Amino acid sequence: MHLNSLLVLGIESSCDETGVALVRTQGGARVPRLLAHALHSQIEMHQAYGGVVPELASRDHIRRVLPLTEAVLYESGCTLPEVDVVAFTRGPGLAGALLVGAGVACALGSALEVPVLGVHHLEGHLLSPFLSADPPEFPFVALLVSGGHTQLMRVDGVGQYALLGETIDDAAGEAFDKSAKLMGLGYPGGPALSRLAEQGSAVAFKLPRPLLHSGNLDFSFAGLKTAVMTQAKKLGDDLPARKADLAASTEAAIVEVLVKKSLAALAQTGLQRLVVAGGVGANRHLREQLNAACAARRVRVHYPELHLCTDNGAMIALAAAMRLQAGCEAPNREYAFDVKPRWPLDSLVRAQPGT
């Protein structure tokens, strides 16, 4: 197997999206090329329950993964026997959902007699901006901000990660979703809250910015959720008329903390490049404020393409290919598998990053 020309199939099934993609490594090119990807979201199925139902998620992954694989192969013009490596999300995520992707990937690998590779979900997000029209260069500070995770990392290369700060309770995405639920906005709450915020005033309500002046790079959003609940109760019957203002004020509080902590991480590390990844990275106000703040400091900021901000197979195939290229992983033909519902990203470190 030649690492300079690998066709990697990636499967993502960690939560409520089934994603499959193909990437190809290209000789001396540092970034593999995305050939095709397909994604199915389970949002509509889970809306009736107000959140993700793990058992339903797992069963839907079983239904979707093979048709999506066939669609990706057709779109790319490739055939299954041409695949050199099968990658899958090993964790973190919902155990049952992860087992679907792992089982399918290892079965395909065994049938094709090719290596399989379990990928860290957050490493996929972290590296996803390399598929954008403006890919970053190492080293950089990464803001990983999603429904379940909020972290700042120093990234010196593939597999070279140092945790700078993380949430001590709720993630930013949870703060969006839980606040939206308190306002009766349904599921998924984050995007609904952001849309409503466009019609409101960001300064209508004075909401807390937890840990903003803590002197470290950790986050906390549980107190903000409590403040939103308290404010909603105070409004009482006036809540429907003031809901847009409360949404805008909530979004402003979350965005301000993310922006200022990111700038503090850049100042602490002395780096001049920021990468933002994860579903919350699609938020328009977050992008606008980061772009303005970074431009004023002559810092480059990079994002995934909008359609690659949520969970997807492209980031899993990419992360696997980049780990193989960087020598972080050796091709493995062991087809017994396990999953890691909890899996710290900094446990992947292969070398001590610079300081």
N, C-alpha and C positions, 0 to 999 in steps of 0.2 A: 504494500500500500504506500503510494507516494503522497506525502503530506502537502506537496505543492499543487496537487490536483485531486481534491477530495470532493465527493458529492455527499453532503450531510443532510439527512432527513431529521427534522426536529418535531417533537410532539409536546404540546403544553396542555395539561389537564389539572392544574393545581386547585382551581376553584370553580368558577361558573362560566368559563369560556373554554371551548375546545379549539386548539390551534394546531395547524400542521404547516410546515414550510420546508423548502429545499434551498440550501445555499451551496455554492461551490467556491473552494479556495482557488486562487488564481496566481500560480507561479510566484513571482516576487511581490505581488500586491499584498499590502498589510491587512486589507479588509476583504473578507469573502464577499461574493456577489450574491444577492438575493435573486433567485430564479422565479420563485412563485410562493405564495402563501394563501391559506384559506382559514377562515375563522367563523365559528358559530358561537353566538352569545345566548346564554340562557335567561337573560333578564326577564323576558316576557313570562317564562315559566315560573319564576320565583316571585313575581310581583304580587301575586295573590296572598303570599305569606309574609310580605314585608321584609324579606331577607332571604339569604341562600339556605336552602334545605339540603344538607350534605348528601343524604341518600338519593334524593332526586337528581342532584348534580352528577353523582357517580353513574347512575343509570343512563343519563342523557349522554355523558361522555362515551359510554359503550356504543350507543346508537350512532354517534356522529364521527368517531375518529377514523374509521375505515373509509366511508364516503369522502371525507375531507382529504384523506391521503390520495385517493384515486383522482380527486379534482386537481390536487397540486401536481401530481405526475402528468396529468393531461395538459395542464396549463404550461408546464415547463418543457414539455416535449421529451421528458425522460421516462425511463422504464424502471420498475422496481429492481431488477437485477443489476442496474447500474449504480445503485446506492452503495457507498463505501462505508458509511457509519450511520447508525441510528441513535439519535439523542432523545432524551426525555427529561421532563422536570422531575427530579428526585425529591425536592422539597424546597422551602417549606410550603405548607398548604394543607388542604383537607386530606386526611389519610386515604379514605376510600377513593376520592377523585385521583389522587396521585397514583394509586395502585392500578387504575385503569390504563393510564398512559405508560407506566412502567411495564405492565404486563404485555401490552400490545407491542411496545418497542422491543422488548426482549424476545418475544415470539418471532417478530420480523427478523431481528438480528440472527436468531438461531436458524430460521428457515433459509436466510440468505447466506449464512456462514460469514457474517461481517461483525465487526466490533460494535458494542453498544456503550453509551456514555450517559450517566446520570448527571444532570446539570442543576446548579443552584438557581432557583427562580429569580432571586434578587440580582445575581450576577448577570442573568439575561437582561433584566431591566437596565442595569448599570451600563452594559455594553451596547444596548439598543441604539443609542445615538450614532454609533459607527455606521449604521445603515442609512443615515440621513444624507441630504445633499451637502451638508457642512459637517463632516465627521471631525471629532476632536483629536487631539494628540495627547499622549501622556507627558508629564503627570498632570492631574487635575483634582479638584475637589468635586465630589459627587453628592448631590442632594437626591436621595432616594425617598420618594414621597408617594404613598399609595394608600389603599384602604386599610391595610394591615401593618404598614411599616413607615416609619419616618426616621431616617438616619442621615448623618453626614459622614462621608468617608474620604480619606486621602487615597488616591489611586495612582500608583507609580507604574503600573503595567498590568497585564493580564495575570491574575493570581497574586497581585501585590496590593493588598488592601489594609488600611489601618482605620479602625473606628475612631471618629472624632467626637461624636455625640449621637444620642438617639432619644426617642421618647421614653419617658419613665412610666407612662400609662397609655392613654389613647393615641393612636396615630392621627395625622392630619386628615386622612380620608375618613376615619371614624368620626372625627369632630364634625366634618361636613355632613356625613350620613345621619349621625345621631341628632344633630341640630335640626336637620331637615325633617326628621321623624317627629320631633317635638313641635314643629310647625305644621304638621299634617301634610307634608309634601310627598309622601309615598316613597317607593323604592324604584330605582336607586336614587338616594337622596342628594348626593353631592352635585351631580349635574343639574338636578331640578332646583336646588338652592342657588346655584350660580346663575341660572337663567332668570330666576326671580330677582336676584340681587341687581340685575341690570336696570330694574325699574325703581330701585330704592336709593336711599341716602346712606353712604358708608359712615357718616358721623351722627346718625340719628340717635344711636344708643352707645353709651360708653361701656364697652365690654373689656374684660381683662386680657392682657397679653402675658400668659403665664411663662415664667422663667426668662422673660426677655432681658432682664438685667441680672441674671444669676451668676454671670462671670464664667460660665462654661458653655458648652455647645449642646447641652441636652434640651429636650422639648417636653412640654406637658400640655395636654389639651383637655383633660378631664374637667378641670375647673371652668374652662370656657363653656363646655356643654352644660354644666350646672348653672352658670350665669345666664345662658340662653333660656334654660327652663324657668329660672326665676323671673326673667323679664317677660316671658310669654305668659306666666301666671299673673303678673302684675297688670298686663294689658287686658286680660280677661276677654270681654266681648269686643274690645277694640282690636284684638289680634288680627282678624282678617284684613282690616284696613291698614294696619301697620306692618303686615307680614313682610312686604318687600323691603322696608327699612331695616327690619330685624335681620333679614337674610343678608342684606348688603353690609350691615355692621358686623355680622358674624364672619362673613368672607374676609372683610378688611382686617379683622383681628388675626385670623389664621395666616393670611398672606403676609402681614407685617412681621410676624414672628419668623416665618420661613425665610423671608428676604433678609432680615437683620442677622439671623443666625448664620445664613450662608455667607454673608459679607464678613462676619466675624471669623468664620472658618478660613476664608481666603486670606484675611489679615494674619491669622495665627500661623498658617502654613507658608505664607509668602508666595503662594501660587497665583497665576494670572489666568486661570482657565477654570470654568465651572460647567459641570454637566448636570442637567436636571432630568430625572427619569422616574417613571411610575405614572399611574393614572392621573394623580393630582397635577402632574406636570403639564397636563393639557389645559389647565385653568387659564383663561385669558388674562385676568388681572394679575395673577402670579407672573406670567410671562412678561407682561408689560412693565411691571415694577422691577423685576430682575433685569430686564433688558436696559432700562433707564439707569438703574443703580450701577450695573456693571459697565455700561458705556462711560459713565462719569469717572470710573476708576480704571478705565482702559483694560478691562477684564473681558475676555472672550467667554460667551455663554452658549452652550449647545443643548439642543433638545432632540428627542426622537421625532420622527414624522408623527403627525397627530394620530394617524391610523395605527401606529405602533406604540402608543402610550399605554394602552390597556394590555392585558395579558395576551400573548400571541406566540405562535410557533416559530416565527422568524427569529425572535430574540434567543430562543433555546437552541436552534440550529446554529445561529451565529456564535453564541457563547461556546458551544462545543467545538466548532471549527477553530475559533481563536485560541482556545485552551490547547488543542492539539498542535496548532502552529507554534505556540509559545513554549511547548514542551512541558506544560503543566500536567498533561495526562498522557499515558501510554495507551495505545489501542488495546481493548480488553474484550476477549471472547468468552467471558464468564456470564452465563445467561440467568443464573439465579439472581434475584434482585430483592432489594428492600427500599423503603421510602423513609424520608425524614420530615415529618410534619413540622417539627421545630429544628431549625438548622441555622446557627449564626453565620452570617456571611464572612466575618473575619476569621472563621475557622478554615477558610480556603487558602489562607496566606501561604505562599511557597517560599517567600524570601522577605527579610526584614526591609520594609520600605525606608527610603531616605527621610531625613528630618530637616 
